[in-house]
Amino acid sequence: MENQQNEQHKILWNSFLKGDDAAYAELYNLYVNKLFVFGMHFTSNREQVKDCTQDVFIKIYAGRHKLKPVKNVKVYLYTAMKNTLFNLFKKEVEHFHIDTIEPVFELEYPAEHQIIETEKLAIQKKEIAAIMQTVTPRQREVLYYRYVEELSYEEICKLMQMNYQSVRNLLHRTILKIRDKINNRK
């Protein structure tokens, strides 16, 4: 699949080199988002990455009479993107490893992955909120003190005006109830 795709992209590239603007437009559409995501691995500055992405396509279009056929269009464009970013970063030290003078490559998941993770978290929050509505206010209070505020049992005893064993029992029963609700939802 990858090899077949590479061959199709090489055909588009060669057509573009011969002056086919439709081939250029298709290459642009195929790679503009990929180059942007690739560039975001080097900086979190979206505007810089957008500008560099556009610069890559402007430069190849303007200089197409000097360009030659390539073995792999993707590698060629990624290299062009990386070089464009590096030229921009030359004076910005925070983008480089000091010991190697190499730009810092950050591994981040693509935007689609982050959107999916955000949606999963939203669903989990709703489920937790629903489960929390099944426990008493006193049980919510003990959970809050212990796990959000990270108070000791002794501190919780003082705040809730309960003895030590009662606080432990209340917390234990609350956790069991929550586990039971979670297991029933699965």
C-alpha positions in Angstrom: 0.0 0.0 0.0 2.7 2.4 1.0 4.8 1.5 -2.1 1.8 2.0 -4.4 1.0 5.3 -2.7 4.6 6.4 -3.2 4.4 5.6 -6.9 1.2 7.6 -7.3 2.7 10.5 -5.5 5.8 10.3 -7.7 3.6 10.5 -10.8 1.9 13.6 -9.4 5.3 15.1 -8.6 6.6 14.5 -12.1 3.4 15.9 -13.6 3.8 19.0 -11.3 7.4 19.4 -12.5 6.1 19.4 -16.1 3.8 22.3 -15.3 0.6 20.6 -14.2 -1.0 22.9 -11.7 -3.7 20.3 -10.9 -1.0 17.8 -9.8 0.5 20.6 -7.6 -2.9 21.2 -6.1 -3.4 17.5 -5.4 0.0 17.2 -3.8 -0.8 20.2 -1.7 -4.1 18.7 -0.5 -2.4 15.4 0.2 0.4 16.8 2.3 -0.6 20.2 3.8 -2.1 18.6 7.0 0.7 16.0 7.2 3.4 18.7 7.1 1.6 20.7 9.7 1.3 17.8 12.1 5.0 16.9 11.4 6.0 20.5 12.1 4.1 20.6 15.4 6.5 17.9 16.7 9.2 20.6 16.7 7.3 23.6 18.2 4.0 24.3 19.7 3.8 27.6 17.8 0.9 26.8 15.4 1.4 30.0 13.5 5.1 29.4 12.8 4.3 25.9 11.6 1.5 27.1 9.4 3.8 29.7 7.9 6.6 27.2 7.3 4.1 24.8 5.7 3.0 27.5 3.3 6.6 28.5 2.7 7.4 24.9 1.6 4.7 24.8 -1.0 5.4 28.3 -2.2 9.1 27.5 -2.6 8.5 24.3 -4.5 6.0 26.0 -6.8 8.3 29.0 -7.5 11.3 26.8 -8.0 9.8 23.8 -9.8 11.8 24.5 -13.0 15.0 23.7 -10.8 13.5 20.6 -9.1 14.2 17.1 -10.1 12.2 13.8 -9.8 12.4 12.3 -6.3 12.3 8.7 -5.0 9.9 9.5 -2.2 7.7 12.7 -2.3 6.8 12.4 1.4 10.4 12.2 2.5 11.3 15.1 0.2 8.5 17.3 1.6 9.2 16.3 5.2 12.8 17.2 4.7 11.8 20.5 3.2 9.5 21.2 6.1 12.2 20.3 8.6 14.8 22.5 6.9 12.4 25.4 6.7 11.6 25.1 10.4 15.3 24.7 11.3 16.2 27.9 9.3 13.5 29.7 11.4 14.8 28.3 14.6 18.5 29.1 14.1 18.4 32.0 16.5 15.8 30.5 19.0 17.9 28.4 21.4 14.9 26.8 23.2 14.1 24.7 20.2 17.5 23.0 20.2 19.4 20.5 22.3 22.4 22.4 23.5 24.8 19.4 23.4 24.0 18.5 19.8 22.7 21.7 18.3 19.9 19.6 17.0 16.3 20.8 17.0 14.1 19.2 19.6 11.6 16.7 18.3 8.6 16.4 20.6 6.5 13.3 20.3 2.9 14.3 20.5 -0.1 12.5 19.3 -2.0 13.8 16.3 -4.9 16.1 16.9 -7.4 13.3 16.2 -5.9 11.3 19.1 -6.2 14.3 21.4 -9.8 14.8 20.4 -10.7 11.2 21.0 -8.9 11.3 24.4 -10.8 14.5 25.3 -14.1 12.9 24.4 -13.2 9.8 26.5 -12.5 12.0 29.5 -15.8 13.9 29.1 -17.6 10.6 29.0 -15.7 9.4 32.1 -16.5 12.6 33.9 -20.2 12.2 33.2 -20.1 8.6 34.5 -18.2 9.6 37.6 -20.7 12.5 38.2 -23.6 10.0 37.9 -22.0 7.6 40.3 -21.2 10.3 42.7 -24.9 11.2 42.8 -25.6 7.7 44.2 -23.6 8.3 47.3 -24.7 10.4 50.3 -23.4 13.9 50.8 -21.5 12.6 53.8 -19.8 10.0 51.7 -18.9 12.6 49.0 -17.5 14.8 51.8 -15.2 12.0 53.1 -14.0 11.2 49.6 -13.3 14.8 48.9 -11.3 15.2 52.1 -9.3 12.0 51.7 -8.6 12.0 47.9 -8.9 15.6 46.7 -7.6 17.5 49.7 -5.4 14.4 50.7 -6.2 14.9 54.4 -5.2 12.4 57.0 -7.8 10.4 58.8 -7.2 12.4 62.0 -7.8 15.7 60.1 -11.0 14.3 58.6 -12.1 13.2 62.0 -11.8 16.8 63.2 -13.5 18.3 60.2 -16.4 15.8 60.2 -16.6 15.6 64.0 -16.4 11.8 63.8 -14.2 9.3 65.6 -11.4 7.6 63.7 -13.1 4.2 63.2 -16.3 5.8 61.9 -14.3 7.8 59.3 -12.5 4.7 58.1 -15.8 2.7 57.9 -17.5 5.5 56.1 -14.7 5.8 53.5 -14.5 2.0 53.1 -18.3 1.6 52.6 -18.2 4.5 50.1 -15.4 3.0 48.1 -17.3 -0.4 48.0 -20.4 1.3 46.8 -18.6 3.1 44.1 -16.8 0.0 42.9 -20.2 -1.8 42.8 -21.7 0.9 40.7 -18.7 0.9 38.3 -18.8 -2.9 38.0 -22.6 -2.7 37.2 -22.0 -0.1 34.5 -19.6 -2.3 32.6 
